[in-house]
Structures are given as structure tokens and as C-alpha cells.
Amino acid sequence: MPSAGGPPSIDVRHHPASNRFEAELENRTCVLEYQRESGRIVFTHTYVPPELRGRGIAEKLVQAGLALARAEQLRVVPACSYVAAYIKRHTEYEDLLATG
């Protein structure tokens, strides 16, 4: 349980039938959308409503997506600029990037 005044926990759920990860906060839905291709996962869109930004929600969504890619040995195509920037800042995920 978060401390008083601390950030709420961010519960990320994977919805494979919808090709997306979701987090619900304050009755708002935040998403990381993707498409699967042969051996690859293309992250296409990250969205957090403006009033929820700056709380680490997009980061949690991307971490969940990258964890899936690693667990399923998928190559990552960061078509979404946020995902690309995240991987650039967190070089421990660079090995997941698709080449070519």
C-alpha cells in the first residue's frame, strides 16, 4: 500500500485479444498498443490522458510490453516515439530491438 501522499500503485493488465496493455487510474484508461508479426512485436501507440501524465504510467505500460517481448523472445519495433525514447534511455532493452 502506498504511503500517505505517495503515488497510487499502477496495475497494468495485458489484453492480448485487443493487442494492448492497459492501466486504469481515476476512471481513465491508459494504453500501450501493439501489433504482433512473425517473431516481432511492433509498439504502435502509447496514450496517457493529460491529467494523468508525469506519474510514471507510460513507463509502467512500456515495461510490461518489453517484459512480454523478452519472455516470448520477440524482436521489438518501437514505432511509437515514447517506446523508442524509453529504450534509448534504458539500454538494458536494446538487445530486444529488431534489426533491419
N, C-alpha and C positions, 0 to 999 in steps of 0.2 A: 504494500500500500504506500503511495507517495506521501511524503511529509506534507504538513500543512503549508499551503502556498507553493508547493512543488508542482511540476508538470504532471498531468494525468498519464497513466500508462497508455501506451499505444498498442492496441490489439490489431495486428494485421492478419487478414484472412485471405486465403487463396481460393479463387473461384475459377477452376480450370474450364468449365463449360462456357464461361464468359471471357476467357483469356485475360484475366485481370486479378490484381491484388487490390484489396480494399481495406480501408481503416475508417471507422465511424467515430466521429467526435462531435459533440454538441449538435447532434442531429444533422450532421453534414457528412457527405461521403467523399473520401479522398481516394484516388485511384492511381495505379500503375498498370497500364495496358500493354499487351504484348501479342505477338503472333509467333506461332511455332512453325518452323520449317525443318527440313531434313537435317537433324543434328544441330540446329541453331534455334535461338530464341531472339526475336527482334523486339526490343523495348521501344514502343512507338509513342507513348504519351504518359506524362505524369501530371496529375492535377490535384492541387490543394486549394480550397476556397481561400480568397484573400484574407478573410478574417481569422483563418487558422494558420497562416504561414508564419515561419520563424520558430516553430515549435519542434522541429525535427521529424515531422510526419513524413515528408517526402523521402527523407533519409531512411526511415524505417521501412517504407514500401520498397525502396530500391534494394536495401539489404536483404529483404525477403526474396525478391526476384533473383538476385545474384546467388543467394543460397540455393534456390531451386536449380539454377543453371549449373552450379557446382555439383550438387547432389545427383543430377541427371546427366552430367558430363555434356552439357550443351555449350556450344560456342555462342558468345554474346555479340549482338549487333546493336549498339546504342544509337538507334535512330532518334531518340529523344535527347534533346540537348542537356537536360538535367542529369540523365543517366551517364552521358558522355563526360560531363564535368565531374560527376561523383567518382567515376572510375579514374579519371585523371588525378583527382585529389587523394584517392585511396588506391595506391599502386598494387596493393595485395590482390586486387581483382584483375589486373592487366592480363594475367595468364588466361583469363576466360575469353578475351576478345577474339573474334573471328578475324582471320587474315584474308586479304584479297577481295 
